[in-house]
Amino acid sequence: MLPFEEEIGQHPSLEDLQDAVVHKKMRPAFKDCWVKHTGLEQLCETIEECWDHDAEARLSAGCVEERISQIRRLTSGTTSDCLVSMVTSVTNVDMPPKESSI
């Protein structure tokens, strides 16, 4: 399901999205399993802090970069393919095949 699909349908207009995000201050909801997942919990928290309605309270790009670096360090024993599998298993969405660099 797309973000806001339940609230405004599958094919929202720009005005529908502006009304939902700007006027109603809605944000997409994370699946409960994402928030409870050890590897995705910090990422979800970081994303939510980037969505703060108060511009002064939002995270700076440098802070986001640092948090992602911390997450990467915490998962450094995990290979990128393993991380893709973790995200795929939590989201139940198959990732598209990698394209060859040749």
C-alpha positions in Angstrom: 0.0 0.0 0.0 1.3 3.5 -0.9 1.7 6.2 1.8 -1.6 7.9 2.5 -3.4 5.4 0.1 -5.9 4.5 2.9 -6.7 8.1 3.6 -6.7 9.7 0.1 -6.8 6.8 -2.4 -4.4 5.3 -4.9 -4.2 8.2 -7.3 -4.1 11.4 -5.2 -3.8 14.8 -6.9 -1.1 17.3 -5.8 -3.8 19.2 -4.0 -4.9 16.1 -2.1 -1.3 15.5 -1.0 -0.8 19.1 0.0 -4.0 19.1 2.0 -2.9 15.9 3.8 0.7 16.8 4.5 0.6 20.6 4.9 -2.9 21.3 6.3 -3.7 18.1 8.2 0.0 17.6 9.1 -0.2 13.9 8.3 2.9 11.7 7.9 3.1 8.1 6.6 2.8 5.5 9.3 5.5 2.9 9.8 4.5 -0.7 10.0 4.6 -1.9 13.6 7.2 -4.6 12.8 9.6 -1.9 11.5 9.5 0.1 14.7 10.0 -3.0 16.8 12.8 -4.4 14.6 16.2 -3.9 16.1 17.9 -3.0 12.9 15.2 -0.6 11.7 14.1 1.1 14.9 16.8 3.8 14.9 16.2 4.5 11.2 12.5 4.9 11.8 13.2 7.3 14.7 15.6 9.4 12.5 13.0 9.6 9.7 10.3 10.7 12.1 12.6 13.4 13.5 13.2 14.7 9.9 9.4 15.1 9.6 9.0 17.4 12.6 6.5 20.2 11.9 8.8 22.7 13.5 11.6 23.5 11.0 14.0 24.4 13.8 13.4 21.0 15.5 14.2 18.9 12.3 17.5 17.1 12.1 20.2 18.7 10.0 21.7 16.8 7.1 24.9 16.4 9.1 23.0 14.9 12.0 21.2 12.4 9.7 24.5 11.5 8.2 26.0 10.8 11.6 23.1 8.7 12.7 23.2 6.6 9.6 27.0 6.2 10.1 26.2 5.0 13.7 23.6 2.5 12.4 26.2 1.3 9.8 28.8 0.8 12.6 26.3 -1.1 14.7 25.6 -3.4 11.8 29.2 -3.5 10.5 29.3 -7.3 10.9 26.4 -7.5 8.5 27.0 -7.6 4.8 25.0 -5.3 2.5 23.3 -8.4 1.0 22.2 -9.4 4.5 20.9 -5.9 5.2 18.9 -6.1 1.9 17.4 -9.5 3.1 16.6 -8.0 6.5 14.7 -5.1 4.9 13.0 -7.4 2.4 11.9 -9.8 5.1 10.5 -6.9 7.2 8.8 -5.1 4.3 7.7 -8.3 2.5 8.8 -6.7 -0.8 11.2 -8.3 -3.1 14.1 -6.1 -4.2 14.7 -5.8 -7.9 17.6 -7.8 -9.2 21.0 -6.0 -9.3 22.1 -4.8 -12.8 25.4 -6.0 -14.1 28.2 -3.4 -14.1 29.7 -4.9 -17.2 
